[in-house]
Amino acid sequence: MSNIIGDKLKSLREEKHIPQRLLASLLNIDTATYCKIEKGGRRIRREQILLVADYLQVDKKQLLQLWSADRIFDIIADEEDATQILNVVSSNILGYEH
């Protein structure tokens, strides 16, 4: 399981000298659960990302991109042709952009 978003949350939290218990409280979860999010043992929900971004005063879009990247990684990481899969997705997404 990828932990792109967990690593970023930990980095942001440490930069701002915020204890895990404070973010856990913000998300209405216990500290152990928040710790699992940072370590990649548990997934953070989309709405929780938005709360954290507001609290830490960071770009919501960037955090949501990292959150999405984790999800995509988990889906295709074990695929032999993961790079080709990403290329197909990328080509199709570019076709939808206006």
Sequence and secondary structure as in RCSB ss.txt:
>XXXX:A:sequence
MSNIIGDKLKSLREEKHIPQRLLASLLNIDTATYCKIEKGGRRIRREQILLVADYLQVDKKQLLQLWSADRIFDI
IADEEDATQILNVVSSNILGYEH
>XXXX:A:secstr
   HHHHHHHHHHHHTT  HHHHHHHTTS HHHHHHHHHTSS   HHHHHHHHHHHT  HHHHHHHHHHHHHHHH
HTT TTHHHHHHHHHHHHHHH  
